[in-house]
Structure formats: C-alpha cells, structure tokens
C-alpha cells in the first residue's frame, strides 16, 4: 500500500487528468441508461400475474391497454379520432362501437353488454379501448401516448396504468435536476456550518460529484435502472460518501504537520486511511447488498447501484480527491472562517455522568419502538400517492366514476374450453362482488353469430395461439382488501375450468406485490443485520461489540419508523426494507468510529471513564458532519418531490440520519462504558486499561 499511496501522491496531476477524461464515457453511459418507470415489472417471473403479462405481450402482442374517454362529442368525431389513433406507430388495435355496427344506427340497438361497456349511463361519454404493441413503460408506448394526446381535444381523457407511468416519468424527469441542485446547495450549507475552510466543501462535493457520475455512467452495463433508484442514487451517494472524504482530509491535516513535503504527508494519509475506509465502507456496502435478497427485484436494482456507488466513492477518495487537496492546499489552509459549534466536552460530561440513565433509556425504548415500527401503515397502490391534478389521475377517476372501471384485469385461458363451459365460467365471474363488466370474445358477439361473420380484428384482439383473452373490469380500488378478495375469488373460478389459466393486471399484480414485499422485509432485514454483525465481529474480534453497535442503530431505526406510526403517516411499501438496510449500513459507521477510538484510548492506558470521554468528544464532530450532510442531501428532496414514494423515502432517510447521530452521541457511549467489563471478557485483544497503565508506570520507573 505504501508504494501505491506514494504513486498517487506524486502523480496526482496525471491521475486527475485521467479521472476527468473518464467523465466523458461516464456521462454518455448515464444518458444512455434506460429508466424503468414500472415498479410492478420487478415482481418475480414465476408468479401467475407476471406470466400473464408475458402472455399479453408475447402471444397477443397486447403489452398495454388504455381507455380513452370522449365526452360530449358527436360519434363522427370519435370515429375519426379512432382512425387517427390507429395510424400511430406502436398501436396494436383500437376497439369502439363502430367495430360492431354502423355509427348511424342508434346506440340503443347495441347489445346491452356492449352498450354498458362503451357508453356511460350517467353522462354523454363514450369509451374506446386502445391496445399497444410494446410494454406500458417502454419508450415506444410513451411516444404513442404523447401522440394520442396531441390529436385529442380537451374533451378526451386517457386512462390506464401506462398513462400513469408516462406521467410519473415526466414528473421525475422534471424534478431530478431540482433534487441534485437542492442536495448540493443544502450540503454546502451543512459543510460551511461545521468546517472552517471556504474551499474544502467545494472540494468534497467535486470529488463526490465525480464518483456520482461514474456510478450513473456504469449503470449502463446493468441494462436499466428504476426511476426510484435514479432519483435517490445521487443524493444518497452524496450523503453516505462524505465520511470517507472527511476522514482522508482530517488525516492529511495531521500528517501535514509532520512532513515538510505535502506529497509525503498525503502519501502517509492515504496509507493510514485505507484500512479505515475499507472497514467503514464494508458495512455500508453490506447494507445495500442485503437489498439484493428481495424477491422484488427493485431491491436488487437499488442495492447494486448504491453498493457500486459506495465502492466508487472510496476509490475516488483514495485516487482522485488527493489531487484536488494537493492542488488547492494553500486555499484550504489560508481561506478559513469561524465555525460556531457547541462545546463537545459538555455533551460528553453530560452523557457519561448519566450513563446508567441513558443505558436504562436504551433498554426501555427498545421493545415499544420495535412493536410500533411493525404497525406502521403502508400503501401499495402508487397511483394513490400521485398529485390528483395529473392528467392520468383525472382520467382514471373519470373511468371509475362514469364507467365503473376502477381496475382492469386480464384473464388468459385455453381456447379449447367448450363454448358452453366458457359462458358458464364468465357468468360466475360476472357475479363476483365488485365486477362491473366482462369483455370476452363470445360475450361481446353472442353465441348466435357464426364464426365466419366475426370481424378478423375482434378475433385478433381476443384469440391467439390457442389462448383466449378476457378483460374483467372492477369497481374496487387496487390494493384494498375488497380488490384482493375479488382476485382470489376469480382465480378460484378460473382454476376450476383451466388449471393453467392466469390472471394479470393492476389488482393481481399489486396483490402479489403486497405478499412479496411482506416476505422481503423480514428476509432482507435479517440478512443485513447478520452481514453487518459478522463484519463488525471480524473487525473487533468480538462477540459483544457487534451486538451492542447493531442494537444501537436498530434502536435508531425503530425510533425512525415509530415516528411514522405515532404521526399516523402512511408510507410506501418499500420504505421499511430500504430504510432498515440503508440506515443500518450507512450510520453504523458512527458507532464503529466511537468504539474504535474508545479501544485506542484504552490501549494508551487511559481509564475506562477517561477513554470514553476522549473517544466521545473526538468523534462527535465527525458524526455531526456526516449526519448533517446526509440529512441535508435527502431532506430537501423529501420536501419538494411530488412523487410521494421518493419524497417519503428521502424524508425518512434524513430523519433517520439525525436519530442515528443522537443515539450514537448520547446513548451508545453510556452503553459501551457500562458494558466495557463484559466486552473485555468476550473480545480478543481488548485492552485492560488498568494493566496497560501499570505496565507504563513500571516502564517509566525502570
């Protein structure tokens, strides 16, 4: 490591040039990375609902379906509009009443089932069904949706999941630059509050900015990332990577006083920082990688991107940041300002003098907060968390109010089932509570129409490759108990007629999402805790230290979640999993920092009380700096984001960083101080302060 650190220090300008040149392919990769805005597409592929989506896309070439509501317009306008939509690239089919009869005939002549589907009973509105060739979140479908908007007037309303996805994409694309700007500005403010240099905050952010761009650029090799990952990756990487930069600079300042050549000082700082950065980053990486255990592969998406970001952040700190520091060394030293921080010795005295009280508080809070965090209410229907004025939300509300179509499901069943049995099954499904209507091949046309008279277009929409597609519309909102019960009941009917039949659509997919997420939380939480316990156990060669440190941060996590429970907040379904893994991985470093310094001071012969006072006082500034930057990087996003899932995650992360800091500053030192005799007996090479002190006295006397 010594040769490498000297190479970095003595060739800093060349390394910086290479680092800046690498930004070019990184930016190109970031721009070229596809963004997935469909969270439901991350469900496991072995679920029936996922298989159903594959059938719709591969067999029926019907990857997405929308409903276009046309209000108070003459039939001729609607017919012409339909013809224009059919010409749009990416549209598979458009179904309206003119597929069944001439529009010159009165609507009353239509079969009742057809009329009920395509006309509203409560208003002068009609409905056409638009099917797309490509998945709802694909660029092709998004382009088709926007072309539909262009040829529609203000009396037209386009509803459906893919339209919501397009609105989310537009909103995130609009807000993302705001997220980054806010995170940078607020982080600068935080750094100016705790660092006495005018130049250092900009140097820190420049280094982390390079790491962020590298991370976003290398996402290209993953094929795609989710919009949630894209939205939080930069701000989260900024928050969790600041520790590494601060540690290197602090070490460089110490070494600068010992060496006349600043390059030698930097080489020594890099060498000394390597092991600490490695150990510190490992817990953060472990927390992120635990998300990869989720069956909902959104966790893998976030976990890989953020773990990669941490690794790249460490590499940039070791290889690139030294170049900036050496280049602007004079500005760092000479351009300073006063920093008004509290007297940390008073905080330490207050904590240690009340160590029994804080330890008792730690024990008392653990059980009730654990219970409360498990009772936080969650939502799974992401549509409900979007602004009500979004065009897709307005259209979906109209679809539910005027056509009793709150949700649309699709059934894929064998085409070999006899017609009589099929009609029997369809009647049972229509009688399921909450089903507003059912659209099927024989249901629309009736059994009296000979097969040869059926339009080819209707055949193509409903039948393909030995399978038949049935559309079921319901009045219940997605993710409700009523909607889930409806899915269960329809599935039971389907399986009794065709064991291989599958049901998909918003409600079945969301129901599977609920069941998958509930298992994911327990699994990933246990994996992240176990992984970090092992890392800390190896780091300290101890049985008790990892338990104490992880328990302290778990208390902070429970407190964070409990606030949501006590305030009655309803959080996104991914929050418990993401928050538990990220907050544990990112903030357990605070606990490791205090414990490492506590051990060092005991090795130096300090008494148990004095060692903890020194360790706590020396660590507070770093903890405050780190937690304040993580807070500022995420808090602003949480406040401004109109995408509630992003805003909620960032709000909880910002709150969690402060809670972890408070627990690490006030509670953990007390627990460590009182537990030190137990730690000494269960930790290899843990120093016995009284013996160390005695040896030093004997050595001095001799």
HELIX and SHEET records of a PDB file:
HELIX    1   1 UNK A    2  UNK A   10  1                                   9    
HELIX    2   2 UNK A   12  UNK A   32  1                                  21    
HELIX    3   3 UNK A   39  UNK A   42  5                                   4    
HELIX    4   4 UNK A   48  UNK A   58  1                                  11    
HELIX    5   5 UNK A   75  UNK A   86  1                                  12    
HELIX    6   6 UNK A   97  UNK A   99  5                                   3    
HELIX    7   7 UNK A  107  UNK A  109  5                                   3    
HELIX    8   8 UNK A  112  UNK A  118  1                                   7    
HELIX    9   9 UNK A  139  UNK A  151  1                                  13    
HELIX   10  10 UNK A  161  UNK A  194  1                                  34    
HELIX   11  11 UNK A  200  UNK A  218  1                                  19    
HELIX   12  12 UNK A  219  UNK A  222  5                                   4    
HELIX   13  13 UNK A  227  UNK A  256  1                                  30    
HELIX   14  14 UNK A  262  UNK A  289  1                                  28    
HELIX   15  15 UNK A  290  UNK A  293  5                                   4    
HELIX   16  16 UNK A  298  UNK A  319  1                                  22    
HELIX   17  17 UNK A  321  UNK A  327  1                                   7    
HELIX   18  18 UNK A  329  UNK A  334  1                                   6    
HELIX   19  19 UNK A  344  UNK A  353  1                                  10    
HELIX   20  20 UNK A  355  UNK A  373  1                                  19    
HELIX   21  21 UNK A  382  UNK A  385  5                                   4    
HELIX   22  22 UNK A  391  UNK A  403  1                                  13    
HELIX   23  23 UNK A  419  UNK A  430  1                                  12    
HELIX   24  24 UNK A  441  UNK A  445  1                                   5    
HELIX   25  25 UNK A  451  UNK A  453  5                                   3    
HELIX   26  26 UNK A  456  UNK A  462  1                                   7    
HELIX   27  27 UNK A  481  UNK A  497  1                                  17    
HELIX   28  28 UNK A  506  UNK A  540  1                                  35    
HELIX   29  29 UNK A  545  UNK A  566  1                                  22    
HELIX   30  30 UNK A  575  UNK A  603  1                                  29    
HELIX   31  31 UNK A  608  UNK A  640  1                                  33    
HELIX   32  32 UNK A  644  UNK A  662  1                                  19    
HELIX   33  33 UNK A  663  UNK A  668  3                                   6    
HELIX   34  34 UNK A  669  UNK A  681  1                                  13    
HELIX   35  35 UNK A  689  UNK A  701  1                                  13    
SHEET    1   A 2 UNK A  34  UNK A  36  0                                        
SHEET    2   A 2 UNK A 224  UNK A 226  1                                        
SHEET    1   B 4 UNK A  91  UNK A  95  0                                        
SHEET    2   B 4 UNK A 125  UNK A 132 -1                                        
SHEET    3   B 4 UNK A  64  UNK A  71 -1                                        
SHEET    4   B 4 UNK A 156  UNK A 159 -1                                        
SHEET    1   C 2 UNK A 377  UNK A 379  0                                        
SHEET    2   C 2 UNK A 570  UNK A 572  1                                        
SHEET    1   D 4 UNK A 435  UNK A 439  0                                        
SHEET    2   D 4 UNK A 467  UNK A 474 -1                                        
SHEET    3   D 4 UNK A 407  UNK A 414 -1                                        
SHEET    4   D 4 UNK A 502  UNK A 505 -1                                        
SHEET    1   E 3 UNK A 435  UNK A 439  0                                        
SHEET    2   E 3 UNK A 467  UNK A 474 -1                                        
SHEET    3   E 3 UNK A 463  UNK A 464 -1                                        
END                                                                             
